[in-house]
Amino acid sequence: MARTSHFKRTFHEICRNCHGTGKVAVPNGAKQIVITCPVCNGRGMVKKIAEGDITIEPFTPEQFRQKSWHELSQLESGIVDQQTRYP
């Protein structure tokens, strides 16, 4: 039986575009001009909202068992049929 949870988190972070300064340099021909950061509007901080769903299901070890080197070499050489050996 799987269980699904919805989440929504809000974070306040330093703007990655201007590195918290509120200003960015943009090329203008041979020169650069400094303008207000368009991402944070010159504030240096941004609000990030993360939202999504998490589904939790029972763990079945057979699905995640790692194959040994011997089994991998047999698969590559065609000795073992992958669909019948590892459903």
C-alpha positions in Angstrom: 0.0 0.0 0.0 1.5 3.3 -1.1 1.2 6.6 0.7 1.4 10.0 -1.0 2.1 13.3 0.7 1.9 16.7 -0.8 4.4 19.4 0.3 5.0 23.1 -0.1 8.1 24.8 1.3 9.1 28.4 1.1 12.8 29.5 1.4 14.5 32.9 1.4 17.9 32.8 -0.3 20.6 35.1 -1.6 19.9 35.8 -5.3 22.1 33.6 -7.5 22.1 36.1 -10.3 23.6 39.0 -8.5 25.1 37.2 -5.5 23.2 39.3 -3.1 24.4 42.7 -4.4 21.3 43.7 -6.2 23.3 44.8 -9.2 24.6 43.0 -12.3 27.0 44.0 -15.0 25.8 43.6 -18.6 27.8 44.1 -21.8 27.1 47.2 -23.8 29.4 47.2 -26.8 33.0 47.4 -25.6 31.9 48.5 -22.1 29.8 47.0 -19.3 27.0 48.9 -17.6 25.7 48.1 -14.1 21.9 47.6 -13.8 19.5 46.6 -11.1 19.2 42.8 -11.0 16.1 41.7 -12.9 15.7 38.5 -10.8 15.5 40.1 -7.3 14.6 43.6 -8.4 17.7 45.0 -6.6 16.9 43.5 -3.2 19.7 40.8 -3.2 17.3 38.2 -1.8 14.7 35.9 -3.4 11.8 33.8 -2.2 11.9 30.2 -3.5 8.8 28.0 -3.3 9.3 24.2 -3.7 6.1 22.2 -4.2 5.5 18.5 -5.0 4.4 15.1 -4.1 6.2 12.3 -2.3 5.1 8.7 -2.7 6.2 6.1 -0.2 5.9 2.4 -1.2 7.0 -0.8 0.5 10.5 -1.9 -0.2 11.0 -5.1 -2.1 14.7 -6.2 -2.0 14.3 -8.4 -5.2 13.8 -5.3 -7.3 17.0 -3.7 -6.1 19.4 -6.6 -5.8 22.7 -5.8 -7.5 24.0 -8.2 -10.1 27.4 -9.8 -9.5 30.2 -9.4 -12.0 29.7 -13.0 -13.0 26.0 -12.5 -13.7 26.7 -9.3 -15.7 29.3 -11.1 -17.9 26.8 -13.9 -18.6 24.2 -11.3 -19.6 26.6 -9.6 -21.9 27.6 -12.9 -23.5 24.0 -13.9 -23.9 24.1 -17.0 -21.7 21.3 -15.8 -19.4 18.0 -14.4 -20.7 17.5 -11.2 -18.8 13.7 -11.3 -18.9 13.3 -14.8 -17.4 16.2 -14.5 -14.9 15.5 -10.9 -13.7 11.8 -10.0 -14.0 
